[in-house]
Amino acid sequence: MTPRTDAPPPLQVRDVTVRFAGLTALDQVSFTVAPGTAHAVIGPNGAGKSTCFNVLSGLYRPASGSVRLGGTELTRLAPHRIAALGVARTFQNIVTTQGTVADNLMLGRHALTRAGFAASALRLPRAVREQRDHLARVREIAELTGLGALFDTPVALLSYGDRKRVELARALCLEPRVLLLDEPVAGMNAGERVRMAEVVREIRAELGLSVVLVEHDMGLVMRLADEVTVLDFGRRIAHGTPDEVRRDPEVLRAYLGTERADGEDAA
Ligand SMILES: Nc1ncnc2c1ncn2[C@@H]1O[C@H](COP(=O)(O)OP(=O)(O)OP(=O)(O)O)[C@@H](O)[C@H]1O
């Protein structure tokens, strides 16, 4: 019910390979997300970033390799089991259009609800108390993500940027120890991007969780990430701090003609 206070375990990705028919979408990819750090996975279109995220969250099962959260192997677990272990994700495309911000965040608490359906429906005292505690925590998460003033607003009335933050807040309602952010600023305007970057920084500082980020916005990646893994055609071609990867000749080559790894568009 209360926020998790223990440090997140390391997330270790080792030699992960994913094949679709004849195509190797991930080819023996390895990286480690150290506890409490922000780790970005970047690369040109088709590099394997989404495939990597889908492996981490249990939507895809790799042909070989392992993903371990602390001592627990994740690759054989269903997505809801992985979420229950404290790995929550957001999705690129917003699907939320129904209910208020509060309703959506309470849905994010579902997996943490102990009182059964019958107890809740009958409004038994334990269920009522649990519901009240969840609502209080959900309100805190709304404040933390800048949604406090919009708590009772229907999601359908929100701007795109605010709705993306509802998605983020809903993932936080699982009290994750590792947060997977799939293109968190895709489709946002400049102001919304800055706001989202601030929120991600704040939630990391406040909740001490690890963040794994897939993102095309290189400026955001360079500002937020402690470490960066660069994929190209399913292979890891570089790895290091933002400063190290932005100078890496392989990375510059991979991005040539698409975008530069230093956050500037290629001329
Ligand atoms: N379900 C699938 N079936 C077949 N091929 C797939 C599937 N998902 C991804 N691929 C292929 O695997 C490769 C990696 O795709 P992926 O979506 O992981 O790349 P990405 O780096 O996320 O790209 P983008 O930046 O364009 O989202 C691509 O060649 C893609 O066409």
The ligand as an ORCA input file, in Angstrom:
! r2SCAN-3c Opt
* xyz 0 1
  N       6.139     -8.838    -34.383
  C       7.093     -8.749    -35.329
  N       7.093     -9.597    -36.393
  C       8.048     -9.531    -37.344
  N       9.049     -8.631    -37.342
  C       9.082     -7.749    -36.329
  C       8.112     -7.751    -35.272
  N       8.406     -6.741    -34.400
  C       9.517     -6.143    -34.886
  N       9.914     -6.745    -36.037
  C      11.103     -6.411    -36.824
  O      12.202     -6.461    -35.931
  C      13.104     -5.379    -36.191
  C      13.250     -4.523    -34.942
  O      12.008     -3.833    -34.728
  P      11.716     -2.901    -33.489
  O      10.297     -2.457    -33.608
  O      12.128     -3.593    -32.258
  O      12.710     -1.691    -33.774
  P      12.723     -0.230    -33.108
  O      14.157      0.063    -32.838
  O      11.795     -0.201    -31.966
  O      12.190      0.660    -34.293
  P      11.368      2.062    -34.243
  O      12.328      3.073    -33.749
  O      11.022      2.263    -35.689
  O      10.182      1.838    -33.348
  C      12.538     -4.613    -37.379
  O      13.158     -5.082    -38.560
  C      11.070     -4.981    -37.352
  O      10.517     -4.916    -38.656
*
